[in-house]
Structures are given as C-alpha cells and as structure tokens.
Amino acid sequence: MKKLITSILFFVFCSSLSAQIRETYIPETFKSPEPKFDIPLVELPEYISQFKHSSFGKIKRKNDNGRISNYDIQGNIISDSINYYEGIKVAHYSYENGKLISYNNLFTPDKKEVERQKRMNQIDAENQIRETGSAMVASMDSNQTETSYTAKFNKNGQIESYFWKYDVKDGKKYAGKNFEVKYDKNKVNEINSFDIVEKLYYQSDLLIKKEIINSSHKNTETLHYYYTSAGKLHFITTESNYDNSKINSRIVLKDSAAYDAKNRIIWHGLKSNYSTYSYDKKNRLIEETKYLSKNLYSKNQYEYANNDVTKMVQKTYDVKGTEFGTITEYSYVKNKLSEIKTEVLNLDINTKKKYGYDGENRLIFIKNLDYKRANLSTITDENYSTDTTIKYDKKTVILNKNSNTVRYDFY
C-alpha cells in the first residue's frame, strides 16, 4: 500500500508557483510588432472614479496587506515581496534608461507547510484508494525556485536580446531560453530562439508576413496579414508545411474583422464564432453581441449622458435561448460617481454601491448595500455597511476594505 501511495504522488508544485508568478508584476519586456485588431472597450466609471494613487504624485512604497512593493522616482517597481502560507516570494528589478534590464523572482517554500501538506496528501491518497482503488493528489516541493530575466539593448534603445530562465534549486541544471532580435531600418525583421526562427516582412510600414521556422520539427508556419485601404487590419491567414513540403499544406483563416465607413470595427471573429459592435453618433460603443457556433451567446448594451456611462445591460443565453444577466445603473453628482445600482434579471438579488467625497473632491468611502424591491417603484434597503474607507495624510494614503489595509507612501 505504501509503495502504491508513493507511486501516485506526483509533482505539481509548478501550479502553485505559477500562481505566485501570476501575482508578480513583470514590466513589459519585448513587444512583438504583430498587429492586433482594435477591439472597442467601454471604461466603466467605477474604475475611473475609484482611488488612483497616480494623482497624488510618484509612489514610493505600497503595502498591500503584507505584500510590500517599492518603486524608484521614475515610478518603476524595484522590489516586490509576498509572504504566503506556502512560503516567501521576493522579486527584484533593475533598469537602464527607464528600460527593464533584469528581473529575479525567488520563491522559498515554508518547510513546515511542505511537511504538513505531505501528511495531508498521504491521508487523502489512502482515502481515495479505499473508495476508488486509485488516487491522484498534489504535492509541494521543498526546493527553492527562481525565475530570472535579463535583456540587452542597442544604441537606439531597442531590445536586441533577452533571456528567460526557470531554475529549481535541487542541484540539477535547468536550461533557459534566449531570444535574439534583429532589425532592418528600425523594424524587427528576425527573432531567434533556440530552434525557432521568426522572419518578418513589411510593406509600406505594415507587417504583411511572418514565417515561424521550427528546425527541430522541420515545420514552417506562415502568417499573412491583410489590411483595408485605410490601413486597418482586415484578416489573418495561416499556412503550415512539414519538412519544407507543400504537400497537405492549406491556407486557413485565423482571424478577421469588418469596418464601417468611419473605420470602426463592426464585426470580428470567424464564420461561426464572432462578435458584432454598434456605435452612437459620438462614436461610443452602445452594443456588443457575441455568437458561438452561430448561436447568440451574450449581449452588452450601454447608455450615456454627458459622456458618462449611465446604464449597462449584460445578458447571456443558454442553448435554449433562456436569458440571464444584470442591469447596472450609474448616478453622478457634480461629475463624480455617486452610486452604482445592480439588479439581477429575473431574481431578487440586488446590490448598490455609494461613493462619498471630501471637500477636496477626493474619494473617502465606498459603501456596499444589498436591497430588495418591494414593488416596481419602492426599494427597501438592507445590510448597509461601509466597505471601503480612504484616509489622506500628506504623503501617505491608507485604504481600508473590510479587514484588508493598503498603504501608499509617496516621494
């Protein structure tokens, strides 16, 4: 039995580590010249009106409930540390002329937590075997893990090479991945990485073709980019061939879009899965509809007043066409967001947020509220509570949300 349990335990600590990496801020490194479709977005007022530290000057330090991030005078993050129950993650960043040249993220597991999880996993495995005859459990590794990045720039400030490496501190050597970037007339025309070479071709400053050559698999993928007369990305095709042969190679539509007379995107996707977009006379998005397998999947609708979003209706549909969704209404006082009210369609589940400001028009609280609608015109308020408060003190701002505290210190 013990031998069987040992054999079914497998290493998935990388999933835990990936969660740590996802929570680590990594500044932009190399930006691919590959064109993208200009999909319209609506910036909702709750993300505009809530506290933004950038309006108080250059941030120096942020303490988010124990996660500490430090910044230089230019606003670049220079260190980031998080103390998890699984261990401690510490990241450091270095810059040259405002560009990231190195990054290092070291995760040190907590040995007591590793042992505790091993014991719990063994108990879990024994229970699974008794019930089903087999077991599948996760286990933590006690070794440190490190992710690092280094970059070099040419005299024009363009990145010419960068190197990513993931290392487990177990005495073994782990190879990283090196990228070399070449330019022609300040445009990226080749990217090399181990056994993969990407070649890029342009016409009138627009990328029209990219070849991805994999020498180990003897495979080449070619992407073609097509544009409208106004220079808008129209559609992308891809073609693959194996061992430099055109046999069994065919061109496939990868992505596409259509535009109206004002060059606004009104359709995006493929034959069966696509989205449509509608606008008002002020070029604001008023409707976004998505289809999956040609069936209506979701619809978002927006209303405006004085350039502010006042209403958003979000709906989704199941295979039978049954409608689900929410209606959100936004209210303003003196151009400041004062209230957000959300109602769930066909259900008596409703929420409200109220925003308060001080004499300097600074956000000082956000209150959450659940309410019930007694009839179509009467609202009965319940469960009224202060969710977020914000305090200001010269070069310090403190946000309290429930039991969480975020402190910003400024230069």
SVG drawing of the C-alpha trace seen along z (x, -y; Angstrom):
<svg xmlns="http://www.w3.org/2000/svg" viewBox="-45 -71 70 73">
<polyline fill="none" stroke="black" stroke-width="0.4" points="0.0,0.0 2.8,-2.5 4.6,-1.8 1.4,-2.4 0.8,-5.7 4.3,-6.8 3.9,-6.0 0.7,-8.0 2.1,-11.2 3.2,-13.5 4.9,-16.9 2.5,-19.7 4.2,-22.4 4.6,-24.3 0.9,-25.1 1.4,-26.7 4.4,-28.5 2.6,-29.7 0.1,-31.3 2.9,-33.2 4.3,-34.3 0.9,-35.5 0.7,-37.7 4.1,-39.1 4.2,-42.3 6.5,-41.9 7.2,-45.1 6.8,-45.0 9.8,-43.4 9.9,-42.8 6.8,-44.0 6.0,-42.0 5.3,-44.1 2.5,-41.7 -0.7,-43.8 -3.8,-43.4 -7.5,-44.2 -8.7,-47.4 -11.5,-45.9 -13.6,-48.6 -13.8,-48.8 -16.0,-50.8 -14.2,-52.1 -16.7,-51.8 -16.9,-54.6 -16.1,-52.5 -12.7,-52.0 -12.3,-55.7 -13.6,-57.2 -12.1,-54.9 -8.8,-55.9 -5.9,-56.2 -2.5,-56.8 -1.0,-58.4 -2.9,-61.6 -1.0,-62.0 2.5,-62.1 5.2,-59.4 4.6,-56.3 7.5,-55.2 6.1,-52.2 3.0,-50.1 2.0,-47.8 -1.0,-45.7 -1.9,-43.7 1.7,-42.5 2.7,-42.5 5.4,-45.2 6.3,-46.8 9.0,-49.6 9.3,-52.0 12.0,-54.3 11.4,-58.1 10.5,-57.3 7.6,-55.1 9.3,-51.8 8.9,-48.9 12.2,-47.8 11.2,-45.1 8.2,-43.1 7.8,-40.7 4.9,-38.5 4.6,-36.2 2.3,-33.3 1.4,-30.5 3.3,-28.2 6.4,-30.4 8.0,-33.7 8.4,-35.3 10.9,-38.1 11.4,-39.8 13.9,-42.4 14.0,-44.6 16.8,-46.7 16.5,-49.4 18.7,-51.3 17.4,-54.5 13.9,-53.5 14.0,-50.1 13.9,-46.8 17.3,-45.0 17.0,-42.3 14.4,-40.7 14.7,-38.0 12.0,-36.2 12.9,-33.8 10.3,-31.6 11.3,-29.8 8.7,-27.2 7.9,-27.0 9.3,-23.6 6.7,-23.2 3.9,-23.8 5.5,-21.3 5.6,-18.6 2.0,-19.4 0.8,-19.1 2.7,-15.8 0.9,-14.3 -2.5,-15.6 -1.8,-14.3 -1.0,-10.8 -4.2,-10.7 -6.1,-11.9 -4.5,-9.3 -5.3,-6.5 -9.0,-7.6 -9.2,-7.7 -7.7,-4.3 -10.2,-2.8 -13.0,-4.4 -12.0,-4.0 -8.9,-1.8 -6.7,-4.7 -5.7,-8.2 -4.4,-11.4 -3.1,-14.1 -0.8,-17.1 2.4,-17.7 4.6,-20.6 8.4,-20.6 10.7,-21.9 13.3,-23.3 13.6,-27.0 12.6,-28.0 13.9,-31.0 12.7,-32.8 15.1,-35.3 15.1,-37.6 18.0,-39.7 17.9,-42.0 20.4,-43.9 19.6,-47.0 21.2,-48.5 22.3,-52.2 18.8,-53.0 17.2,-51.8 15.8,-48.7 16.0,-45.3 18.4,-43.1 18.4,-40.0 16.7,-38.8 17.0,-35.6 14.4,-33.8 15.3,-31.1 13.4,-28.9 15.5,-27.1 14.7,-24.6 17.3,-24.7 17.7,-20.9 21.3,-20.6 20.2,-20.0 20.8,-22.3 17.8,-23.8 18.2,-25.4 16.8,-28.8 15.6,-30.3 17.5,-33.0 15.9,-35.3 17.8,-37.4 16.1,-40.2 17.4,-41.7 16.3,-44.9 16.2,-46.4 15.6,-50.2 14.3,-50.1 11.8,-47.4 12.1,-43.9 12.8,-41.5 14.0,-38.4 13.6,-36.8 15.8,-33.7 15.2,-31.4 17.0,-28.1 15.5,-26.0 12.8,-28.6 13.3,-31.5 10.7,-34.1 11.1,-36.2 9.0,-39.3 8.3,-41.1 6.8,-44.6 5.2,-46.7 4.6,-50.5 5.4,-50.1 2.8,-47.4 3.7,-43.8 2.4,-41.6 4.0,-38.2 5.6,-36.3 7.4,-32.9 7.9,-30.7 10.5,-28.1 11.0,-25.2 14.1,-23.4 13.8,-20.5 10.3,-19.7 11.1,-20.6 7.9,-22.7 7.2,-26.2 4.1,-28.2 3.5,-31.3 1.1,-34.0 -0.2,-36.6 -1.7,-39.9 -4.1,-41.8 -5.4,-45.4 -8.1,-47.7 -7.4,-50.7 -7.4,-52.8 -4.6,-50.5 -6.9,-48.7 -6.1,-45.0 -8.7,-43.1 -7.9,-39.4 -5.0,-37.0 -4.4,-33.6 -2.0,-30.9 -0.3,-28.2 1.8,-25.2 4.1,-22.8 6.2,-19.9 9.8,-19.2 9.7,-22.1 7.0,-20.3 3.8,-22.0 2.0,-18.6 -1.0,-18.7 -0.5,-22.4 -3.5,-24.6 -4.3,-28.2 -6.6,-28.7 -8.4,-31.9 -7.1,-32.6 -8.9,-35.9 -10.8,-38.6 -12.7,-41.9 -15.0,-44.2 -15.3,-48.0 -17.9,-50.7 -17.4,-53.9 -15.9,-55.6 -13.3,-52.7 -14.9,-51.5 -14.8,-47.8 -18.3,-46.3 -17.6,-42.6 -14.7,-40.4 -14.1,-36.7 -14.6,-33.7 -17.5,-32.2 -19.2,-30.5 -17.7,-32.4 -17.8,-36.1 -18.8,-39.5 -20.6,-42.5 -20.4,-46.1 -22.7,-49.1 -22.0,-52.8 -23.9,-56.1 -23.3,-59.3 -20.5,-60.2 -18.6,-57.0 -19.3,-55.5 -19.9,-51.7 -23.6,-51.1 -23.9,-47.3 -21.6,-44.3 -23.0,-40.9 -21.2,-37.6 -22.1,-34.4 -20.8,-30.9 -21.5,-28.3 -23.7,-30.9 -25.9,-31.0 -26.4,-34.1 -24.2,-33.8 -24.1,-37.3 -25.1,-40.9 -23.8,-44.0 -25.7,-47.4 -24.6,-50.8 -26.3,-54.2 -24.6,-57.6 -25.3,-61.1 -22.8,-64.0 -20.1,-61.5 -20.7,-59.3 -22.0,-55.7 -25.4,-55.8 -26.6,-52.2 -25.2,-48.9 -27.2,-45.8 -25.3,-42.5 -27.1,-39.4 -26.1,-35.8 -28.1,-33.0 -28.1,-29.2 -28.5,-26.7 -32.3,-27.1 -32.1,-30.9 -33.0,-31.5 -31.9,-34.9 -29.7,-35.6 -28.0,-38.9 -27.8,-42.1 -28.8,-45.7 -26.4,-48.3 -27.2,-52.0 -24.7,-54.7 -25.5,-58.0 -23.4,-61.1 -23.2,-64.3 -21.1,-67.2 -19.4,-65.0 -18.4,-62.5 -19.7,-58.9 -22.1,-58.8 -24.0,-55.5 -23.9,-52.1 -27.1,-50.0 -27.1,-46.5 -30.2,-44.2 -30.1,-40.6 -32.6,-39.8 -35.5,-37.5 -34.1,-37.2 -34.5,-39.3 -30.7,-39.8 -29.8,-43.4 -26.8,-45.4 -25.9,-49.1 -22.6,-51.0 -22.5,-54.6 -19.4,-56.8 -18.5,-59.7 -16.0,-62.5 -14.4,-65.2 -14.3,-68.9 -11.4,-68.5 -13.4,-66.1 -11.2,-63.1 -12.9,-59.7 -13.2,-58.9 -15.6,-55.9 -17.4,-53.3 -20.4,-51.7 -22.0,-48.4 -25.7,-47.7 -28.0,-44.8 -31.6,-45.8 -35.0,-44.2 -37.5,-45.8 -40.9,-45.8 -42.6,-46.8 -41.5,-48.4 -41.1,-51.8 -40.1,-51.1 -36.8,-49.9 -36.3,-48.5 -32.7,-48.9 -31.0,-46.2 -27.5,-45.1 -26.0,-48.6 -22.2,-48.5 -19.1,-50.6 -16.9,-48.5 -14.0,-50.8 -12.6,-54.0 -9.7,-56.1 -7.7,-58.4 -5.2,-61.1 -2.2,-62.4 0.3,-64.5 2.5,-61.9 0.5,-58.8 -2.8,-57.4 -4.4,-54.4 -7.3,-52.3 -9.2,-50.0 -11.5,-47.4 -13.1,-45.0 -10.1,-43.6 -7.6,-44.5 -5.4,-47.5 -3.4,-49.1 -0.9,-51.8 0.7,-54.1 3.7,-56.2 4.8,-58.9 8.0,-60.8"/>
</svg>
